[in-house]
Amino acid sequence: MQFPSEQLLVELERCRLVWAELEPKEHRRYIQQWIGSYGDLNVRGCRKRSGARAMAEAQKALQGTFLLIPCRDPSFKTWNAVGSAYRCQGDTLPDLTEVSHHVDAFISLEDFNWTLFYGHEVDVFGGPDFTTAEWMSQAV
């Protein structure tokens, strides 16, 4: 898999975001934290929004600063740091639909209160998916 760094940076620029690349250690740490909160996102009974509703819900929840974390090469089942991760600041969330053709990624606040997950090829398989830590704690 070739990481879509150019596509990703074009999208960050389109949204007029200010961003900083995270250190690899920080990238891995955020993936582990995300897995602890949202790793079971696709379990039955998990409350979530998908598609345009998910993107709108995440945009509404945005508080200015967020993480953008590539978290899996779709060729593999394991979660792993892929490419570069970013801490971003701005008023508009990037649309990672095209990026999702190459890598799974999530957008989240640093406290992981909510997440917007772009699984593999969201425009083909559905998504992205939005959920919150509170909704996950209520999953059956």
Contacts in CASP RR format, 6 or more apart in sequence:
PFRMAT RR
TARGET T0000
AUTHOR 0000-0000-0000
METHOD contacts of the structure
MODEL  1
MQFPSEQLLVELERCRLVWAELEPKEHRRYIQQWIGSYGDLNVRGCRKRS
GARAMAEAQKALQGTFLLIPCRDPSFKTWNAVGSAYRCQGDTLPDLTEVS
HHVDAFISLEDFNWTLFYGHEVDVFGGPDFTTAEWMSQAV
1 73 0 8 1.000
1 74 0 8 1.000
1 75 0 8 1.000
1 82 0 8 1.000
1 102 0 8 1.000
1 103 0 8 1.000
2 102 0 8 1.000
3 70 0 8 1.000
3 82 0 8 1.000
3 83 0 8 1.000
3 84 0 8 1.000
3 102 0 8 1.000
3 103 0 8 1.000
4 98 0 8 1.000
4 99 0 8 1.000
4 101 0 8 1.000
4 102 0 8 1.000
4 103 0 8 1.000
5 83 0 8 1.000
5 84 0 8 1.000
7 98 0 8 1.000
7 99 0 8 1.000
7 102 0 8 1.000
8 68 0 8 1.000
8 84 0 8 1.000
8 94 0 8 1.000
8 96 0 8 1.000
8 99 0 8 1.000
11 94 0 8 1.000
11 95 0 8 1.000
11 96 0 8 1.000
11 98 0 8 1.000
11 99 0 8 1.000
12 19 0 8 1.000
12 68 0 8 1.000
12 86 0 8 1.000
12 88 0 8 1.000
12 94 0 8 1.000
14 94 0 8 1.000
15 90 0 8 1.000
15 92 0 8 1.000
15 93 0 8 1.000
15 94 0 8 1.000
16 90 0 8 1.000
16 91 0 8 1.000
16 92 0 8 1.000
17 88 0 8 1.000
17 89 0 8 1.000
17 90 0 8 1.000
17 92 0 8 1.000
17 94 0 8 1.000
18 88 0 8 1.000
18 89 0 8 1.000
18 90 0 8 1.000
19 68 0 8 1.000
19 86 0 8 1.000
19 87 0 8 1.000
19 88 0 8 1.000
19 89 0 8 1.000
20 86 0 8 1.000
20 87 0 8 1.000
21 84 0 8 1.000
21 85 0 8 1.000
21 86 0 8 1.000
22 30 0 8 1.000
22 67 0 8 1.000
22 69 0 8 1.000
22 84 0 8 1.000
22 85 0 8 1.000
22 86 0 8 1.000
22 87 0 8 1.000
24 81 0 8 1.000
26 85 0 8 1.000
27 69 0 8 1.000
27 81 0 8 1.000
27 84 0 8 1.000
27 85 0 8 1.000
28 81 0 8 1.000
30 67 0 8 1.000
30 69 0 8 1.000
30 85 0 8 1.000
30 108 0 8 1.000
31 69 0 8 1.000
31 71 0 8 1.000
31 79 0 8 1.000
31 80 0 8 1.000
31 81 0 8 1.000
33 112 0 8 1.000
34 69 0 8 1.000
34 71 0 8 1.000
34 106 0 8 1.000
34 108 0 8 1.000
34 112 0 8 1.000
34 115 0 8 1.000
35 79 0 8 1.000
37 112 0 8 1.000
37 115 0 8 1.000
37 133 0 8 1.000
37 136 0 8 1.000
38 106 0 8 1.000
38 112 0 8 1.000
38 115 0 8 1.000
38 117 0 8 1.000
38 131 0 8 1.000
38 136 0 8 1.000
39 79 0 8 1.000
40 46 0 8 1.000
40 136 0 8 1.000
40 139 0 8 1.000
41 48 0 8 1.000
41 115 0 8 1.000
41 117 0 8 1.000
41 129 0 8 1.000
41 131 0 8 1.000
41 136 0 8 1.000
43 139 0 8 1.000
44 140 0 8 1.000
45 139 0 8 1.000
45 140 0 8 1.000
46 131 0 8 1.000
46 135 0 8 1.000
46 136 0 8 1.000
46 139 0 8 1.000
47 131 0 8 1.000
47 135 0 8 1.000
47 136 0 8 1.000
47 138 0 8 1.000
47 139 0 8 1.000
48 54 0 8 1.000
48 129 0 8 1.000
48 130 0 8 1.000
48 131 0 8 1.000
48 135 0 8 1.000
49 57 0 8 1.000
49 129 0 8 1.000
49 130 0 8 1.000
49 131 0 8 1.000
50 126 0 8 1.000
50 127 0 8 1.000
50 128 0 8 1.000
50 129 0 8 1.000
50 130 0 8 1.000
51 122 0 8 1.000
51 126 0 8 1.000
51 127 0 8 1.000
51 128 0 8 1.000
51 129 0 8 1.000
53 130 0 8 1.000
54 116 0 8 1.000
54 127 0 8 1.000
54 128 0 8 1.000
54 129 0 8 1.000
54 130 0 8 1.000
55 93 0 8 1.000
55 95 0 8 1.000
55 116 0 8 1.000
55 128 0 8 1.000
55 130 0 8 1.000
57 130 0 8 1.000
58 93 0 8 1.000
58 107 0 8 1.000
58 114 0 8 1.000
58 116 0 8 1.000
58 130 0 8 1.000
59 92 0 8 1.000
59 93 0 8 1.000
61 109 0 8 1.000
61 113 0 8 1.000
61 114 0 8 1.000
61 132 0 8 1.000
62 90 0 8 1.000
62 91 0 8 1.000
62 93 0 8 1.000
63 109 0 8 1.000
64 89 0 8 1.000
64 90 0 8 1.000
64 91 0 8 1.000
65 87 0 8 1.000
65 88 0 8 1.000
65 89 0 8 1.000
65 90 0 8 1.000
65 109 0 8 1.000
65 110 0 8 1.000
66 87 0 8 1.000
66 88 0 8 1.000
66 89 0 8 1.000
66 93 0 8 1.000
66 107 0 8 1.000
66 108 0 8 1.000
66 109 0 8 1.000
66 110 0 8 1.000
67 85 0 8 1.000
67 86 0 8 1.000
67 87 0 8 1.000
67 88 0 8 1.000
67 106 0 8 1.000
67 107 0 8 1.000
67 108 0 8 1.000
67 109 0 8 1.000
67 110 0 8 1.000
68 85 0 8 1.000
68 86 0 8 1.000
68 88 0 8 1.000
68 94 0 8 1.000
68 96 0 8 1.000
68 105 0 8 1.000
68 106 0 8 1.000
68 107 0 8 1.000
69 85 0 8 1.000
69 105 0 8 1.000
69 106 0 8 1.000
69 107 0 8 1.000
69 108 0 8 1.000
70 81 0 8 1.000
70 82 0 8 1.000
70 83 0 8 1.000
70 84 0 8 1.000
70 85 0 8 1.000
70 99 0 8 1.000
70 103 0 8 1.000
70 104 0 8 1.000
70 105 0 8 1.000
71 79 0 8 1.000
71 80 0 8 1.000
71 81 0 8 1.000
71 82 0 8 1.000
71 103 0 8 1.000
71 104 0 8 1.000
71 105 0 8 1.000
71 106 0 8 1.000
72 78 0 8 1.000
72 79 0 8 1.000
72 80 0 8 1.000
72 82 0 8 1.000
72 103 0 8 1.000
72 104 0 8 1.000
73 80 0 8 1.000
73 82 0 8 1.000
73 103 0 8 1.000
73 104 0 8 1.000
74 102 0 8 1.000
74 103 0 8 1.000
74 104 0 8 1.000
74 119 0 8 1.000
74 120 0 8 1.000
74 121 0 8 1.000
82 103 0 8 1.000
83 103 0 8 1.000
87 110 0 8 1.000
88 94 0 8 1.000
93 107 0 8 1.000
93 116 0 8 1.000
94 107 0 8 1.000
96 105 0 8 1.000
96 107 0 8 1.000
96 118 0 8 1.000
96 122 0 8 1.000
96 128 0 8 1.000
97 118 0 8 1.000
97 122 0 8 1.000
97 123 0 8 1.000
97 128 0 8 1.000
99 105 0 8 1.000
99 118 0 8 1.000
100 118 0 8 1.000
100 119 0 8 1.000
100 120 0 8 1.000
100 121 0 8 1.000
100 122 0 8 1.000
100 123 0 8 1.000
100 128 0 8 1.000
101 120 0 8 1.000
101 121 0 8 1.000
104 117 0 8 1.000
104 118 0 8 1.000
104 119 0 8 1.000
104 120 0 8 1.000
105 117 0 8 1.000
105 118 0 8 1.000
105 119 0 8 1.000
106 115 0 8 1.000
106 116 0 8 1.000
106 117 0 8 1.000
106 118 0 8 1.000
107 115 0 8 1.000
107 116 0 8 1.000
107 118 0 8 1.000
108 114 0 8 1.000
108 115 0 8 1.000
108 116 0 8 1.000
112 133 0 8 1.000
113 132 0 8 1.000
113 133 0 8 1.000
114 130 0 8 1.000
114 131 0 8 1.000
114 132 0 8 1.000
114 133 0 8 1.000
115 130 0 8 1.000
115 131 0 8 1.000
115 132 0 8 1.000
116 128 0 8 1.000
116 129 0 8 1.000
116 130 0 8 1.000
117 128 0 8 1.000
117 129 0 8 1.000
117 130 0 8 1.000
117 131 0 8 1.000
118 127 0 8 1.000
118 128 0 8 1.000
119 125 0 8 1.000
119 127 0 8 1.000
119 128 0 8 1.000
119 129 0 8 1.000
122 128 0 8 1.000
END
